[in-house]
C-alpha cells in the first residue's frame, strides 16, 4: 500500500487573527531574523499575497524573495509588511539581564 503525503504549509493553519498573533509571538521569542522573515511570509501566504505586495509597494516576486527563509528584508520592509497585515511591531523587556552592548 502506497502512502501519500501532502506538503505541509503553515499558512494553511493561520485562519484567525489570534492564530497569526500567537504564531508570530512564538517566532519572535526565538529572535532568528531569517525565521521571522519566513514567518511573515507564511502570514502573507495565508492572506492575499499579491495584494499585500501592492500595498507594500513591491513586486510579488520581490516580496516573496524578501520573506523567504533566505531573504534579508530591511527593517523598513518588515514594518511595511506588518502594517499592511494590520499588525504592529512591539518591544518588551526580557526576563533577565540586558545583553552586553556590542563595541
C-alpha positions in Angstrom: 0.0 0.0 0.0 1.4 3.3 -1.1 1.2 6.2 1.4 0.8 9.7 0.0 1.8 12.8 1.9 0.8 16.3 1.2 3.2 19.2 1.6 2.9 20.9 5.0 2.3 24.7 4.8 2.0 26.7 7.9 -0.1 29.2 6.0 -2.9 26.7 5.8 -3.3 26.8 9.6 -3.3 30.6 10.1 -7.0 31.1 9.9 -7.7 33.8 12.6 -6.0 36.9 13.9 -5.4 35.1 17.1 -3.7 32.2 15.2 -1.4 34.7 13.4 -0.6 36.7 16.6 0.3 33.5 18.5 2.4 32.2 15.7 4.4 35.4 15.3 4.8 35.8 19.1 6.3 32.3 19.2 8.7 33.0 16.3 9.7 36.3 17.9 10.8 34.5 21.0 13.4 32.7 19.0 14.8 36.0 17.7 16.2 34.5 14.5 15.8 37.2 11.7 15.5 34.6 8.9 12.8 32.7 10.8 10.9 36.0 11.5 11.0 36.9 7.8 9.9 33.4 6.8 7.0 33.6 9.4 5.9 36.9 7.9 5.9 35.1 4.5 3.7 32.4 6.0 1.2 35.0 7.2 1.4 36.8 3.8 0.6 33.5 2.0 -2.4 33.0 4.4 -3.7 36.3 3.2 -3.7 37.8 -0.3 0.0 37.8 -1.1 -0.4 39.7 -4.4 -2.5 42.5 -2.8 0.0 42.6 0.1 2.9 43.1 -2.4 0.9 46.0 -4.0 0.2 47.5 -0.5 3.9 47.4 0.4 5.0 48.7 -3.0 6.9 45.7 -4.1 6.6 43.1 -6.8 5.1 39.8 -5.8 8.4 38.1 -6.6 10.4 40.7 -4.7 8.3 40.3 -1.6 8.4 36.5 -1.9 12.2 36.6 -2.0 12.4 39.1 0.9 10.1 36.9 3.1 11.7 33.6 2.3 14.0 32.0 4.8 16.9 33.0 2.6 15.8 36.6 2.3 17.2 39.5 4.3 14.5 42.2 4.3 15.2 45.6 5.7 13.5 46.7 8.9 11.6 49.2 6.7 10.2 46.3 4.7 9.3 44.3 7.8 7.5 47.3 9.2 5.6 47.9 5.9 4.6 44.3 5.7 3.4 44.2 9.3 1.4 47.4 8.8 -0.2 46.1 5.6 -1.2 43.0 7.5 -2.8 45.1 10.2 -0.1 44.2 12.7 2.4 46.3 14.7 5.9 45.5 15.9 6.3 45.8 19.7 9.2 45.5 22.0 9.0 44.2 25.5 11.6 43.6 28.2 13.2 40.2 28.5 13.1 38.4 31.8 16.8 38.7 32.6 19.8 41.0 32.4 20.2 43.1 29.2 22.6 41.7 26.7 26.0 43.3 26.8 26.5 46.2 24.4 28.5 45.5 21.3 31.6 47.6 20.8 
